[in-house]
C-alpha cells in the first residue's frame, strides 16, 4: 500500500497544467500581435467613397479638358535632394493666379503632399518638398479654385524632370 501525503501541490505548480495551457496561451498572444500589426500597418483607402467618385468622374475629366482648351502645360523639375521643386509654365499664355502642386501617392494617402508654389519669375514657380523615399508619384498641377488641372505619373528613378500637359510647342494653333 502506498503512503499518502496529506499535502497536495497548488495548480500553478503543476507542470502538466502549464504544458497543456502553453499552446492556447501562445495562440491568444499571437492573435494580439497579429491584431497590432493589422492596426498599425493597415492600407489606406485612397478614396473611401469610390461610388461617388465614380459618379463624379466626368467632373474630374472636365478639369482636364479645361486645361487642354486653355493650353496649360508645365515642366516640373525636382532637386537632387528632393527638398525643392521648380515649375516652369510652358503654356502659350501665362497662368493666372498661383497654382499649387500635388504629389499623390498611389496607395498611401498620408504620404500625399500639397506644395504651395511661390512665383519667383515670369512663368517660374518654386516650392518646398518634404523629402520622401517613395519611388512612384502622381504629380498634379492645378489652380486653387479647382477649375483646371494637368497631371502625369512620375517615377523618380527615371529622372528629376516631368512634363505636365501638352507643351506649348506641341499644341495646334
C-alpha positions in Angstrom: 0.0 0.0 0.0 1.1 3.4 -0.8 1.6 6.0 1.8 -0.4 9.1 1.1 0.9 12.5 2.0 -1.7 14.9 3.1 -0.1 17.9 1.2 -1.2 18.5 -2.4 0.6 20.9 -4.7 -1.3 24.0 -5.9 -2.5 24.0 -9.5 0.0 26.7 -10.6 2.9 24.5 -9.5 1.8 21.5 -11.7 4.0 21.1 -14.7 1.2 19.3 -16.7 -1.1 22.3 -16.4 1.5 24.6 -17.9 2.4 22.2 -20.6 -1.2 21.8 -21.7 -2.1 25.5 -21.4 1.1 26.8 -23.3 -0.5 26.1 -26.7 -3.7 28.0 -26.2 -1.8 30.9 -24.5 0.6 31.2 -27.4 -2.3 31.3 -29.8 -4.0 34.1 -27.9 -0.7 36.1 -27.7 -0.2 35.5 -31.5 -3.7 36.8 -32.1 -3.0 40.1 -30.2 0.3 40.5 -32.0 -1.4 40.0 -35.4 -4.2 42.5 -34.5 -1.5 45.0 -33.6 0.2 44.5 -36.9 -3.1 44.9 -38.8 -4.0 48.1 -37.0 -0.6 49.8 -37.4 0.0 48.6 -41.0 -3.4 48.9 -42.5 -3.5 50.1 -46.1 -5.2 53.4 -46.7 -8.1 53.6 -48.9 -7.2 56.3 -51.4 -10.8 57.3 -51.6 -13.4 55.7 -49.2 -16.3 56.9 -51.3 -15.5 55.2 -54.6 -19.1 55.0 -55.7 -19.5 58.8 -55.5 -16.1 59.2 -57.1 -17.2 57.0 -60.0 -20.3 59.2 -60.5 -18.1 62.4 -60.4 -15.5 61.1 -62.9 -17.0 63.4 -65.6 -16.4 66.4 -63.3 -12.7 65.4 -62.9 -12.3 64.9 -66.7 -13.9 68.3 -67.3 -11.0 69.9 -65.4 -8.5 68.1 -67.7 -10.5 69.3 -70.8 -10.5 72.9 -69.5 -6.7 72.8 -69.1 -6.3 71.4 -72.6 -8.6 74.1 -74.0 -6.6 76.8 -72.2 -3.4 75.2 -73.5 -1.9 74.8 -70.0 1.3 72.9 -69.6 4.3 72.9 -67.4 7.7 71.4 -66.8 8.4 70.2 -63.2 12.0 69.9 -62.0 12.8 68.3 -58.7 16.1 68.9 -56.9 18.5 66.1 -56.4 17.9 66.0 -52.6 14.1 66.1 -53.1 13.7 69.2 -50.9 12.6 71.7 -53.5 10.8 71.8 -56.8 10.6 74.3 -59.6 7.7 74.6 -62.1 8.2 76.3 -65.4 4.9 77.4 -67.0 5.3 76.3 -70.7 1.7 77.4 -71.6 1.1 79.7 -74.5 -0.4 82.2 -72.1 0.9 82.8 -68.6 -1.1 81.2 -65.8 -3.4 83.5 -63.8 -3.2 83.3 -60.0 -0.9 81.0 -58.2 -1.1 77.3 -59.0 -0.5 74.5 -56.5 1.4 71.3 -57.0 0.2 68.0 -55.5 2.3 64.9 -55.1 -0.1 62.0 -54.7 1.0 58.5 -53.6 -0.9 55.7 -55.4 -1.8 53.8 -52.2 -0.8 55.8 -49.1 -2.9 58.8 -48.6 -0.9 60.0 -45.6 2.1 60.3 -48.0 0.4 62.9 -50.2 2.0 66.3 -50.3 0.3 69.7 -51.2 3.1 72.1 -52.2 2.5 75.9 -52.1 4.2 77.4 -55.1 5.8 80.9 -54.9 6.2 82.9 -58.1 10.0 83.7 -58.5 10.0 85.0 -62.0 7.9 85.2 -65.2 6.4 81.8 -65.7 8.6 80.3 -63.0 7.5 79.0 -59.6 9.2 77.3 -56.7 8.1 75.2 -53.7 9.5 73.2 -50.8 9.0 69.5 -50.5 9.1 67.1 -47.6 11.7 64.5 -48.5 10.3 61.0 -49.0 11.8 57.8 -50.3 8.7 56.9 -52.4 9.5 55.6 -55.9 6.1 56.3 -57.5 4.0 59.5 -57.6 1.2 61.1 -59.4 2.0 64.8 -59.9 -0.8 67.3 -60.4 -0.7 71.0 -61.1 -3.9 72.8 -60.6 -5.4 76.2 -59.7 -6.6 76.7 -56.2 -10.2 77.0 -57.3 -10.1 73.6 -58.9 -11.3 74.7 -62.3 -8.4 73.1 -64.3 -5.6 70.5 -63.7 -2.7 68.9 -65.6 -1.2 65.7 -64.3 1.2 62.9 -65.0 2.8 59.9 -63.4 6.4 60.2 -62.2 8.9 57.6 -61.3 11.9 59.4 -59.6 14.3 56.7 -60.7 13.7 57.7 -64.3 14.8 61.4 -63.8 14.1 64.6 -61.9 12.0 66.2 -64.7 8.4 65.8 -65.7 6.1 67.3 -68.3 2.5 68.1 -67.4 0.0 68.7 -70.2 0.9 69.3 -73.8 3.9 71.7 -74.2 3.1 75.0 -76.0 5.2 73.9 -78.9 3.2 70.7 -79.4 -0.2 72.5 -79.4 -2.1 73.0 -82.6 -2.8 76.7 -83.5 
